[in-house]
């Protein structure tokens, strides 16, 4: 294994750690005005759901699995799939359902 391979493996391990998802949630919370605990909580206010969807979208874009995202956001993977679809539609994505 080359030093470059070892560095890349370390980067992947660090990126896939759930703590990184909480950092994404904190950034979204700061940007949207919601508390991180609200984003991972049970409430369903429209603006809050939108912030939660955004956090899931960013986490997925960063390479986290649906299950990893769901575990941190306290939702199952199918809820995360729907969150990603909603955020994609908001963005006017071609793959939006």
C-alpha positions as CSV (number, residue, x, y, z in Angstrom):
1,X,0.0,0.0,0.0
2,X,1.4,3.3,-1.0
3,X,1.4,6.4,1.3
4,X,-1.2,7.9,-1.0
5,X,-3.5,4.8,-0.6
6,X,-3.1,4.9,3.2
7,X,-4.0,8.6,3.2
8,X,-7.0,8.0,1.0
9,X,-8.2,5.2,3.2
10,X,-7.8,7.4,6.3
11,X,-9.8,10.1,4.6
12,X,-12.6,7.7,3.7
13,X,-12.8,6.3,7.3
14,X,-13.0,9.8,8.7
15,X,-15.6,10.9,6.2
16,X,-17.8,7.9,7.0
17,X,-17.8,8.5,10.7
18,X,-21.3,9.5,12.0
19,X,-19.8,12.5,13.8
20,X,-19.4,14.1,10.4
21,X,-23.1,13.9,9.9
22,X,-23.7,15.8,13.1
23,X,-21.3,18.5,11.9
24,X,-23.5,18.8,8.8
25,X,-26.6,19.1,11.0
26,X,-24.9,21.8,13.0
27,X,-24.0,23.7,9.8
28,X,-27.6,23.4,8.5
29,X,-28.9,24.5,11.9
30,X,-26.7,27.6,11.9
31,X,-27.8,28.4,8.4
32,X,-31.5,27.9,9.0
33,X,-32.0,29.1,12.5
34,X,-33.2,25.7,13.9
35,X,-31.4,24.0,16.8
36,X,-29.6,20.7,15.9
37,X,-31.8,18.9,18.4
38,X,-34.9,20.1,16.6
39,X,-33.5,18.9,13.2
40,X,-33.1,15.4,14.7
41,X,-36.3,15.6,16.7
42,X,-39.8,14.5,16.0
43,X,-41.5,17.8,15.1
44,X,-42.8,18.3,11.6
45,X,-43.0,22.1,11.0
46,X,-42.6,22.8,7.3
47,X,-39.4,24.9,7.7
48,X,-37.9,22.3,10.1
49,X,-38.6,19.4,7.7
50,X,-37.0,21.4,4.9
51,X,-33.9,21.9,7.1
52,X,-33.9,18.2,7.9
53,X,-34.2,17.3,4.2
54,X,-31.3,19.6,3.4
55,X,-29.1,18.0,6.1
56,X,-29.9,14.5,4.6
57,X,-29.2,15.8,1.1
58,X,-25.8,17.2,2.0
59,X,-24.9,14.0,4.0
60,X,-25.9,11.8,1.1
61,X,-23.8,14.0,-1.3
62,X,-20.9,13.5,1.0
63,X,-21.2,9.8,0.6
64,X,-23.0,8.6,3.7
65,X,-25.4,5.7,3.4
66,X,-29.2,6.0,3.9
67,X,-28.9,4.0,7.1
68,X,-26.1,6.2,8.5
69,X,-28.1,9.3,7.8
70,X,-31.2,7.8,9.2
71,X,-29.5,6.7,12.4
72,X,-28.3,10.2,13.1
73,X,-31.5,11.9,12.1
74,X,-33.5,9.3,14.0
75,X,-35.4,8.2,10.9
76,X,-35.6,5.0,8.9
77,X,-33.9,4.8,5.5
78,X,-37.2,5.1,3.5
79,X,-37.9,8.4,5.2
80,X,-34.4,9.5,4.2
81,X,-35.2,8.5,0.6
82,X,-38.3,10.7,0.6
83,X,-36.3,13.6,2.2
84,X,-33.8,13.3,-0.7
85,X,-36.6,13.3,-3.3
86,X,-38.2,16.4,-1.7
87,X,-34.9,18.2,-1.7
88,X,-34.2,17.2,-5.2
89,X,-37.6,18.6,-6.3
90,X,-36.9,21.8,-4.5
91,X,-33.7,22.1,-6.5
92,X,-35.6,21.4,-9.7
93,X,-33.5,18.3,-10.3
94,X,-34.0,16.2,-13.4
95,X,-34.2,13.0,-11.3
96,X,-37.0,14.4,-9.1
97,X,-40.0,12.2,-8.8
